[in-house]
Amino acid sequence: MSDHGYTQGCVLLTVGTKKGLFILSSKDRHTWDIRGPLLRGHGIYNAVFDPRSHYRLFAADNEPFFGSFLRYSDDFGETWLEPEHGLQFPQESGKKLNAIWVIEPGRPTEPNVLYAGVDPASLWMSTDGGLNWEQNAALAAHPTRERWEPGGAGLCLHTILPDPSNPDRMWVAISAVGCLRTEDAGNTWTFANKNIRADFQPVTYPEFGQCAHHIIQHPTQPGVLYQQNHCGIYKSLNAGDDWIDIHQDLPSDFGFAIALDPHHPETVYVVVEDQETRLNFGDQFTIYRSDNAGAQWEPLTQGLPGGTGVGLGVLRQALCTDTKDPCGVYVGTTTGQLFASSDRGENWRMIADFLPPIYSVTTTIFA
């Protein structure tokens, strides 16, 4: 199996774009090598290495004409395979797979388990390393399902959070339905949207119908969650029972991406945008950081582009951090620039340009 010379401690970035998958690697987070495009011309919504299974690489491949396919590679993207039984709705269901949005490796204690989220909103699970997949029946048959409405990108299940501290607990996020939680390993699901606004709904605080954009979990306090929503940035201290708006003095409460520093998880990063244009405000592309769990925010701009005509957008899965200390922060734009910081966001540099529009960025440390 080829590992392309990756050595211990090397940072790997998987960058899903509108026209293929790119893999960037660096030993020092200053000089980067780039491979790609792999799956050339394909729309890769999400891609992730699974270090639990010898760095098997998974990709969510979505094509408007040919359909959506989950693909995997055991040689770092040189060759690709498809599952024996993939993400396929039964013919009698009348449902059609519109897109695969996210692939999420399971907990460290369940090395062969993976999850996937798709449009129309459903959760899929594999217990054999991605070879065979089965839909979660309880979410598919949720009693409110007939009243679920799609967001601008469809009725997509885009976030999956298996709780590493509790094998029976998991959260998922759906646009435009909101956050749901299970406490019994997926047998039942309840909404977790209390105090989250839905300004576009007749009722501002409905039980469901919010447009969650992305949710992340605190690595050592499993009940602490952060959410970037269509209508605010939120924190929950009780596993989603209720939420606190923490967007504070940010120039917008609208954005898609959110990430945190795994070694200092009160440090949170967001990108907020003009809701109308879905680009940065003014003439400066900015990442915002809070070092106190959302009590205050500071703009990070050193090395990021500014000036007349600068307008960059960032999608929900295109901001991430690595597990080094100080953490690296990575952000990809809808105009094909990839920016990186190796010092918690203090200084930035562009490590790739002229890529197709970037859908997602994920990071892995090669061990």
C-alpha positions as CSV (number, residue, x, y, z in Angstrom):
1,M,0.0,0.0,0.0
2,S,1.4,3.4,-1.0
3,D,1.7,6.0,1.7
4,H,3.3,8.6,-0.6
5,G,6.1,9.1,1.8
6,Y,4.0,10.4,4.7
7,T,5.9,10.3,7.9
8,Q,4.9,10.3,11.6
9,G,3.5,13.6,12.6
10,C,2.8,14.7,9.1
11,V,-0.4,16.8,8.7
12,L,-2.8,15.6,6.0
13,L,-5.5,17.8,4.6
14,T,-8.3,16.3,2.5
15,V,-9.9,19.1,0.4
16,G,-13.2,18.3,-1.3
17,T,-14.0,20.5,-4.2
18,K,-16.5,20.9,-7.0
19,K,-14.2,19.2,-9.4
20,G,-12.2,16.6,-7.4
21,L,-10.4,15.8,-4.3
22,F,-7.0,17.2,-3.3
23,I,-4.7,16.0,-0.5
24,L,-2.2,18.4,1.0
25,S,0.6,17.2,3.3
26,S,3.2,18.9,5.4
27,K,5.8,17.9,7.9
28,D,6.2,21.4,9.4
29,R,2.9,23.2,8.5
30,H,4.9,25.7,6.5
31,T,5.8,23.9,3.3
32,W,3.0,21.9,1.7
33,D,2.9,19.2,-1.0
34,I,-0.3,18.9,-3.0
35,R,-1.8,15.9,-4.8
36,G,-4.8,16.0,-7.1
37,P,-7.3,16.3,-8.3
38,L,-8.2,12.7,-7.4
39,L,-11.6,11.6,-8.7
40,R,-11.0,14.3,-11.2
41,G,-14.1,16.3,-12.2
42,H,-16.3,14.8,-9.5
43,G,-18.1,16.9,-6.9
44,I,-16.6,15.8,-3.5
45,Y,-18.8,17.2,-0.8
46,N,-16.7,15.6,2.0
47,A,-13.7,13.3,2.4
48,V,-12.0,11.9,5.5
49,F,-9.2,9.6,6.4
50,D,-10.0,6.9,9.0
51,P,-6.8,6.3,11.0
52,R,-8.5,3.4,12.8
53,S,-8.4,1.3,9.6
54,H,-4.9,2.0,8.2
55,Y,-6.0,5.4,6.9
56,R,-8.8,4.2,4.6
57,L,-9.9,7.2,2.7
58,F,-13.7,7.9,2.2
59,A,-15.2,10.3,-0.3
60,A,-18.7,11.6,-0.8
61,D,-18.9,11.8,-4.6
62,N,-22.0,13.7,-6.0
63,E,-22.6,14.2,-9.6
64,P,-25.8,15.8,-11.0
65,F,-26.0,13.5,-14.0
66,F,-24.4,10.2,-12.8
67,G,-25.7,10.2,-9.2
68,S,-24.2,10.0,-5.7
69,F,-21.7,7.4,-4.6
70,L,-19.7,6.7,-1.4
71,R,-16.2,5.7,-2.5
72,Y,-13.2,4.5,-0.5
73,S,-9.5,4.0,-1.1
74,D,-6.9,1.9,0.7
75,D,-3.9,3.4,-1.2
76,F,-4.4,7.1,-0.4
77,G,-6.5,7.8,-3.4
78,E,-4.6,6.0,-6.1
79,T,-7.5,3.6,-6.7
80,W,-11.1,3.6,-5.5
81,L,-13.7,1.1,-4.6
82,E,-17.4,1.1,-3.8
83,P,-19.2,-0.6,-0.9
84,E,-20.8,-4.0,-1.4
85,H,-24.1,-2.5,-0.3
86,G,-24.0,1.2,-0.4
87,L,-26.4,4.1,0.5
88,Q,-29.4,2.9,-1.4
89,F,-33.0,3.5,-0.5
90,P,-35.3,0.6,-1.0
91,Q,-37.3,0.9,-4.2
92,E,-40.6,0.7,-2.3
93,S,-39.6,3.8,-0.3
94,G,-40.1,6.1,-3.3
95,K,-37.0,8.0,-2.1
96,K,-34.1,9.0,-4.3
97,L,-30.6,9.7,-3.0
98,N,-29.9,13.3,-3.9
99,A,-26.5,13.8,-2.3
100,I,-24.1,12.3,0.3
101,W,-23.1,15.2,2.7
102,V,-20.9,13.7,5.3
103,I,-18.9,10.6,6.3
104,E,-18.1,10.3,10.0
105,P,-15.8,7.7,11.6
106,G,-17.3,6.1,14.7
107,R,-15.9,6.2,18.2
108,P,-12.4,5.0,19.0
109,T,-14.0,2.1,20.9
110,E,-15.9,0.9,17.7
111,P,-13.2,0.6,15.1
112,N,-15.3,-0.7,12.2
113,V,-18.2,1.7,12.6
114,L,-18.8,4.6,10.3
115,Y,-21.8,6.9,9.8
116,A,-23.0,8.9,6.8
117,G,-25.5,11.6,6.3
118,V,-27.5,12.3,3.1
119,D,-30.2,14.2,1.4
120,P,-33.1,13.3,1.8
121,A,-32.3,13.6,5.5
122,S,-31.3,10.2,6.8
123,L,-28.5,8.6,8.8
124,W,-26.7,5.5,7.6
125,M,-24.4,3.2,9.6
126,S,-21.7,0.6,8.6
127,T,-20.3,-1.9,11.1
128,D,-17.7,-3.4,8.8
129,G,-15.5,-0.6,7.8
130,G,-17.7,0.9,5.1
131,L,-18.5,-2.2,3.1
132,N,-22.2,-2.5,3.9
133,W,-24.5,0.3,5.0
134,E,-27.9,0.4,6.7
135,Q,-30.3,3.2,7.3
136,N,-31.4,4.3,10.8
137,A,-35.0,3.3,10.8
138,A,-36.2,5.4,13.7
139,L,-35.0,8.7,12.2
140,A,-36.4,7.7,8.8
141,A,-39.8,7.1,10.5
142,H,-39.7,10.1,12.9
143,P,-43.3,11.1,13.6
144,T,-42.7,14.7,12.5
145,R,-40.9,13.7,9.3
146,E,-43.7,14.6,6.9
147,R,-43.4,18.2,8.2
148,W,-39.7,18.6,7.6
149,E,-38.8,21.3,5.1
150,P,-35.5,21.6,3.1
151,G,-33.1,24.4,3.5
152,G,-31.4,26.2,0.5
153,A,-29.2,23.2,-0.2
154,G,-31.9,20.6,0.3
155,L,-33.1,18.4,3.1
156,C,-29.6,17.4,4.1
157,L,-28.2,15.7,7.2
158,H,-24.8,17.3,7.3
159,T,-23.5,16.9,10.8
160,I,-23.1,13.7,12.9
161,L,-21.6,13.7,16.4
162,P,-21.2,10.3,18.0
163,D,-20.5,11.0,21.7
164,P,-17.2,9.4,22.6
165,S,-18.2,9.4,26.3
166,N,-21.5,7.6,25.8
167,P,-22.0,4.8,23.2
168,D,-25.8,5.4,23.2
169,R,-25.7,9.2,22.6
170,M,-25.4,11.0,19.3
171,W,-26.5,14.2,17.7
172,V,-27.3,14.9,14.1
173,A,-28.1,18.3,12.4
174,I,-30.4,18.7,9.4
175,S,-31.2,21.7,7.3
176,A,-33.8,23.0,7.8
177,V,-35.0,20.9,10.7
178,G,-32.4,21.5,13.4
179,C,-30.6,19.3,15.9
180,L,-31.8,15.9,17.0
181,R,-30.4,13.7,19.8
182,T,-30.6,10.0,20.6
183,E,-29.9,8.6,24.1
184,D,-30.6,5.0,23.2
185,A,-28.3,4.2,20.3
186,G,-30.6,5.5,17.6
187,N,-33.8,3.8,18.6
188,T,-35.5,7.1,19.3
189,W,-34.7,10.7,18.5
190,T,-35.8,14.0,20.2
191,F,-35.3,17.6,19.1
192,A,-32.6,19.7,20.7
193,N,-33.5,23.2,19.5
194,K,-34.7,25.1,22.6
195,N,-33.9,28.8,22.5
196,I,-32.6,28.7,18.9
197,R,-34.3,31.3,16.7
198,A,-35.9,30.7,13.3
199,D,-36.5,34.2,12.1
200,F,-37.8,32.9,8.8
201,Q,-40.6,30.8,10.4
202,P,-44.0,32.1,11.6
203,V,-43.0,31.0,15.1
204,T,-39.6,32.3,16.1
205,Y,-38.7,29.5,18.5
206,P,-40.4,26.3,17.1
207,E,-39.7,22.8,18.3
208,F,-38.1,22.1,15.0
209,G,-37.6,23.9,11.7
210,Q,-34.4,25.8,12.6
211,C,-31.6,25.7,10.0
212,A,-28.6,24.3,11.8
213,H,-25.5,24.9,9.7
214,H,-22.8,23.0,11.7
215,I,-22.4,21.7,15.3
216,I,-19.2,20.6,17.1
217,Q,-18.6,19.0,20.5
218,H,-16.2,20.0,23.3
219,P,-13.5,17.2,23.5
220,T,-13.4,16.9,27.3
221,Q,-16.9,18.2,28.4
222,P,-19.2,16.1,26.3
223,G,-22.3,18.0,27.2
224,V,-20.9,21.3,25.8
225,L,-21.8,21.9,22.2
226,Y,-21.3,24.8,19.8
227,Q,-23.5,25.6,16.8
228,Q,-23.3,27.9,13.8
229,N,-26.9,28.5,12.8
230,H,-28.7,30.4,10.1
231,C,-29.9,32.7,12.9
232,G,-27.0,32.9,15.4
233,I,-24.1,31.2,17.0
234,Y,-25.0,29.1,20.0
235,K,-23.5,27.2,22.9
236,S,-25.2,24.5,24.9
237,L,-24.0,23.4,28.4
238,N,-26.4,20.5,28.8
239,A,-26.0,18.4,25.7
240,G,-28.5,20.4,23.7
241,D,-31.4,20.6,26.2
242,D,-31.2,24.4,25.6
243,W,-28.9,26.9,23.9
244,I,-27.3,30.2,24.6
245,D,-26.7,32.8,21.8
246,I,-23.0,33.8,21.8
247,H,-22.7,35.8,18.6
248,Q,-22.2,38.9,20.8
249,D,-20.7,41.8,18.8
250,L,-19.9,39.9,15.6
251,P,-20.9,41.8,12.5
252,S,-23.4,39.1,11.6
253,D,-25.2,36.2,13.2
254,F,-25.2,34.3,9.8
255,G,-22.5,31.8,8.8
256,F,-21.8,28.2,8.1
257,A,-18.5,27.1,9.6
258,I,-17.4,26.6,13.2
259,A,-14.4,24.8,14.8
260,L,-12.5,24.7,18.1
261,D,-9.0,24.2,19.4
262,P,-8.8,20.7,20.7
263,H,-6.1,21.5,23.3
264,H,-7.9,24.7,24.5
265,P,-11.5,24.0,23.7
266,E,-12.8,27.3,25.0
267,T,-11.1,28.7,21.9
268,V,-13.7,28.7,19.1
269,Y,-13.4,29.9,15.5
270,V,-16.2,31.0,13.2
271,V,-16.6,32.7,9.8
272,V,-19.6,35.0,9.6
273,E,-21.0,36.4,6.4
274,D,-23.3,38.9,4.8
275,Q,-26.6,36.8,4.7
276,E,-27.6,38.3,1.3
277,T,-24.3,37.8,-0.5
278,R,-22.8,35.0,1.6
279,L,-19.5,36.7,1.4
280,N,-17.3,38.5,3.9
281,F,-18.4,42.0,5.1
282,G,-16.6,45.0,3.7
283,D,-13.3,44.6,2.0
284,Q,-11.6,42.2,4.4
285,F,-11.8,38.4,4.7
286,T,-11.8,37.6,8.4
287,I,-11.8,34.6,10.7
288,Y,-13.1,35.3,14.2
289,R,-11.8,33.7,17.4
290,S,-13.1,33.6,20.9
291,D,-10.7,32.5,23.7
292,N,-13.5,32.4,26.3
293,A,-16.2,30.2,24.8
294,G,-18.0,32.9,23.0
295,A,-18.0,35.7,25.6
296,Q,-15.9,38.0,23.3
297,W,-14.7,37.7,19.7
298,E,-11.7,39.1,18.0
299,P,-11.0,39.4,14.3
300,L,-8.1,37.5,12.8
301,T,-6.8,39.1,9.5
302,Q,-3.0,38.9,9.5
303,G,-2.1,37.4,6.1
304,L,-5.7,37.1,4.9
305,P,-6.8,39.1,1.8
306,G,-8.3,42.5,1.9
307,G,-9.0,45.3,-0.5
308,T,-11.6,46.4,-3.0
309,G,-13.4,43.5,-4.6
310,V,-12.4,40.9,-2.0
311,G,-15.4,38.7,-1.4
312,L,-14.9,35.2,-0.2
313,G,-17.4,32.6,1.1
314,V,-16.8,29.6,3.3
315,L,-19.1,26.5,3.4
316,R,-20.1,24.6,6.5
317,Q,-17.4,21.9,6.3
318,A,-14.6,24.1,5.0
319,L,-13.1,25.2,8.4
320,C,-11.2,22.8,10.6
321,T,-8.3,22.5,13.1
322,D,-5.6,19.9,13.7
323,T,-4.6,18.3,16.9
324,K,-1.2,19.8,17.3
325,D,-0.4,22.4,20.0
326,P,-0.5,25.2,19.0
327,C,-3.3,24.1,16.8
328,G,-3.3,24.6,13.1
329,V,-6.4,26.2,11.6
330,Y,-7.5,25.7,7.9
331,V,-10.2,27.3,5.9
332,G,-11.2,26.9,2.2
333,T,-13.2,29.3,0.1
334,T,-15.8,29.0,-2.6
335,T,-13.4,30.8,-4.9
336,G,-10.7,28.1,-4.5
337,Q,-8.3,29.5,-2.0
338,L,-7.0,27.5,0.9
339,F,-5.6,29.3,3.9
340,A,-3.7,27.9,6.9
341,S,-2.4,29.1,10.2
342,S,0.1,27.2,12.4
343,D,-0.3,29.4,15.4
344,R,-4.0,29.3,16.4
345,G,-5.0,31.9,13.8
346,E,-2.6,34.7,14.7
347,N,-0.9,34.5,11.2
348,W,-2.2,33.1,7.9
349,R,-0.8,32.2,4.6
350,M,-2.4,30.9,1.4
351,I,-1.2,27.3,0.8
352,A,-3.3,26.6,-2.4
353,D,-5.0,28.8,-5.0
354,F,-6.9,28.3,-8.2
355,L,-8.6,25.2,-6.9
356,P,-12.2,24.6,-7.8
357,P,-14.8,25.9,-5.3
358,I,-14.0,24.2,-1.9
359,Y,-16.8,22.2,-0.2
360,S,-14.9,20.7,2.7
361,V,-11.5,20.6,4.5
362,T,-10.7,17.8,7.0
363,T,-7.4,17.2,8.8
364,T,-5.5,14.1,10.1
365,I,-2.2,13.7,11.8
366,F,-0.3,10.7,10.2
367,A,0.9,8.4,13.0
